[in-house]
Amino acid sequence: MYRCPGFRASGCSRCRGLCFDRRVVESAEAAFNEIVGELDYPMLIVTAAAGERIGGCLVGFATQMSISPPRFTVCISDKNHTCEVARDAEQLGVHFLAVEDDDLAQLFGGQTGHETDKFGLVEWRAGPQGTPLLDRCPNRFVGRIADRRRVGDHFSFLLEPVHASRGEDVRPFPFHRAKRIDPGHEA
Ligand SMILES: Cc1cc2nc3c(=O)[nH]c(=O)nc-3n(C[C@H](O)[C@H](O)[C@H](O)COP(=O)(O)O)c2cc1C
């Protein structure tokens, strides 16, 4: 972050006081990154199957898009192994992590399917159309991919829920906790 060099506790000699009202940042992109970096939201694991291939990764870019009909969007980086599978899949699995699920977040966010067989390290079963369902995550749904498109360096997948399971109430695994994980792929 850039702090105005004229900043003094008593006044600012350079930016006509802007730096007293708000932090001055170098560009809109830097300011944007600071703002969104401070947001908090629940972390998910998104899984996909296409033919014999399966994939899954930790995802924070996700939100409900519609109530009736129900629609939910997840965004997956074009670098990720999961994206390669998801682009050929008809459905995706969306698993809502609990705050205790550090190990799952670390595995699916810190390792890539290009190098590691993540599904060899967790309990899972094949759901509809082979979509991997993680036993540890009872709060989950499978969504039919109603639309997929490139949105910058990610692909968005608009999902229409076709199967869902609801476990006990859990405290969600928050983004601020996941931030310390070193992603398996650069974004
Ligand atoms: C806090 C955090 C948030 C992340 N959010 C996303 C995301 O929204 N979409 C995405 O595609 N990857 C996201 N990632 C990165 C992937 O989970 C990570 O690169 C993973 O290792 C990719 O695995 P894959 O190559 O097997 O698909 C995130 C990682 C972390 C640590």
The ligand as an SDF file (V2000), in Angstrom:
LIG
                    3D

 31 33  0  0  0  0  0  0  0  0999 V2000
   -8.0590  -18.7030    0.2510 C   0  0  0  0  0  0  0  0  0  0  0  0
   -8.1010  -19.3650   -1.1010 C   0  0  0  0  0  0  0  0  0  0  0  0
   -9.1460  -19.0840   -1.9770 C   0  0  0  0  0  0  0  0  0  0  0  0
   -9.1900  -19.6950   -3.2470 C   0  0  0  0  0  0  0  0  0  0  0  0
  -10.2390  -19.4240   -4.0890 N   0  0  0  0  0  0  0  0  0  0  0  0
  -10.2750  -20.0100   -5.3120 C   0  0  0  0  0  0  0  0  0  0  0  0
  -11.3660  -19.7680   -6.1980 C   0  0  0  0  0  0  0  0  0  0  0  0
  -12.3240  -19.0630   -5.8800 O   0  0  0  0  0  0  0  0  0  0  0  0
  -11.3400  -20.3680   -7.4140 N   0  0  0  0  0  0  0  0  0  0  0  0
  -10.3050  -21.1660   -7.8120 C   0  0  0  0  0  0  0  0  0  0  0  0
  -10.3310  -21.6870   -8.9200 O   0  0  0  0  0  0  0  0  0  0  0  0
   -9.2490  -21.4190   -6.9900 N   0  0  0  0  0  0  0  0  0  0  0  0
   -9.2210  -20.8640   -5.7500 C   0  0  0  0  0  0  0  0  0  0  0  0
   -8.1700  -21.1090   -4.9190 N   0  0  0  0  0  0  0  0  0  0  0  0
   -7.0220  -21.8630   -5.4100 C   0  0  0  0  0  0  0  0  0  0  0  0
   -7.1790  -23.3630   -5.5710 C   0  0  0  0  0  0  0  0  0  0  0  0
   -7.9740  -23.9280   -4.5500 O   0  0  0  0  0  0  0  0  0  0  0  0
   -5.7840  -24.0060   -5.5570 C   0  0  0  0  0  0  0  0  0  0  0  0
   -4.9240  -23.3980   -6.4980 O   0  0  0  0  0  0  0  0  0  0  0  0
   -5.8520  -25.5140   -5.7890 C   0  0  0  0  0  0  0  0  0  0  0  0
   -4.6310  -26.0710   -5.3890 O   0  0  0  0  0  0  0  0  0  0  0  0
   -6.1160  -25.8710   -7.2460 C   0  0  0  0  0  0  0  0  0  0  0  0
   -6.2300  -27.2690   -7.3350 O   0  0  0  0  0  0  0  0  0  0  0  0
   -6.3870  -28.0260   -8.7310 P   0  0  0  0  0  0  0  0  0  0  0  0
   -5.2420  -27.6020   -9.6150 O   0  0  0  0  0  0  0  0  0  0  0  0
   -6.3410  -29.4740   -8.3530 O   0  0  0  0  0  0  0  0  0  0  0  0
   -7.7060  -27.6330   -9.2950 O   0  0  0  0  0  0  0  0  0  0  0  0
   -8.1540  -20.5710   -3.6370 C   0  0  0  0  0  0  0  0  0  0  0  0
   -7.1240  -20.8690   -2.7320 C   0  0  0  0  0  0  0  0  0  0  0  0
   -7.0950  -20.2850   -1.4850 C   0  0  0  0  0  0  0  0  0  0  0  0
   -5.9770  -20.6380   -0.5350 C   0  0  0  0  0  0  0  0  0  0  0  0
  1  2  1  0
  2  3  1  0
  2 30  2  0
  3  4  2  0
  4  5  1  0
  4 28  1  0
  5  6  2  0
  6  7  1  0
  6 13  1  0
  7  8  2  0
  7  9  1  0
  9 10  1  0
 10 11  2  0
 10 12  1  0
 12 13  2  0
 13 14  1  0
 14 15  1  0
 14 28  1  0
 15 16  1  0
 16 17  1  0
 16 18  1  0
 18 19  1  0
 18 20  1  0
 20 21  1  0
 20 22  1  0
 22 23  1  0
 23 24  1  0
 24 25  2  0
 24 26  1  0
 24 27  1  0
 28 29  2  0
 29 30  1  0
 30 31  1  0
M  END
$$$$
